[in-house]
Amino acid sequence: MGNRKKQRRSIRLPAYDYAGGGGYFLTICTHARACLLAHVVQADIRLSEFGEIVCEEWFRTSTLRSYVTLAEDAFVVMPNHLHGVMWIDDDAVGARRGRAPASEAFGSPIPGSLATIVRAFKSVTARRINDLRGTPGEPVWQRNYYEHVIRDDRALRRIRQYIADNPLQWALDPENPHAR
């Protein structure tokens, strides 16, 4: 095998336009699943300073990008990950952007694509968190993220319920290092 670089298996839909309009359910995990964003106390989320930064920057995304819509009832910061729903408005930017493939070439971000938006979010939050904790350049986030294309209103209702119930399920969550 020698010098072959291990290829990561993509979880993206190969023919889907990730710069096009649509809704996406996102899960973004911290590096090594470190519980640095919040604490769950009797199903109540208590954000750390780092979790507050994540919250601020998540909602700032739609302020900086008019074609992105976010909703408070479709977002939660957990101790070592976040869940959120993001809508990209195709009418606002679709004409100025090309089709975004399932994965971008390294160093070639596609403006307005889901991957580019998530990359910018992770970058700014990592920088702010590392400034606060005095650890410049240290990883804050896991390398990738999970996304699910929201195909209809029924799926959106299920996702919203999952997000709302996530703090209640923390004791059983496989991402909870104390639940193992």
ZIKA-V569432 format. One record per residue. OMEGA is omega in whole degrees, -180 to 180 (none if undefined). NEAR is the number of other ideal C-beta (glycine too) atoms within 10 Angstrom. Layout:
OMEGA:NEAR
OMEGA:NEAR
This chain:
172:4
-172:3
179:4
178:6
180:5
178:5
174:6
177:9
-180:4
176:10
-179:12
175:16
-172:12
-176:8
-176:8
179:16
-177:19
172:24
-179:25
179:17
177:14
179:17
-178:19
172:18
-175:21
169:19
180:17
-176:21
176:18
178:23
180:14
179:9
180:15
-180:15
-177:17
-175:17
-175:25
170:25
175:14
179:20
-178:10
178:6
178:12
-180:10
175:17
-175:10
170:15
175:17
180:12
177:21
176:20
178:15
180:22
179:26
180:19
-175:12
177:20
-176:20
175:13
179:14
-178:18
175:16
-179:9
-177:12
-175:20
-179:10
179:19
176:18
178:16
179:17
-179:14
-179:10
178:9
-177:21
173:19
173:19
178:24
-178:25
-176:25
176:20
173:23
173:25
176:19
175:23
-180:20
174:25
174:18
-177:25
-178:16
-178:16
-176:8
-174:15
-175:18
-177:17
-176:7
-179:9
173:18
178:12
179:13
179:22
-180:17
176:14
-180:14
173:17
-179:8
179:6
180:5
-180:7
178:15
-177:17
177:13
180:23
178:21
-179:25
-180:20
178:19
-180:24
178:19
-180:15
178:15
-179:23
-179:19
-177:13
179:16
179:23
180:21
-178:15
180:18
180:23
174:16
-178:11
-178:13
177:13
-179:7
-176:12
177:9
180:7
179:11
176:14
-174:22
169:21
-174:18
-175:9
176:15
178:19
173:13
177:20
178:15
179:14
-171:19
-179:10
-178:8
179:9
178:9
179:14
178:16
179:10
-180:12
178:19
179:16
177:10
179:14
-180:21
-177:13
-174:12
178:21
178:20
-177:13
-173:14
-178:20
-179:11
-174:8
178:18
176:8
-180:16
-179:18
180:13
-179:10
-176:11
none:5
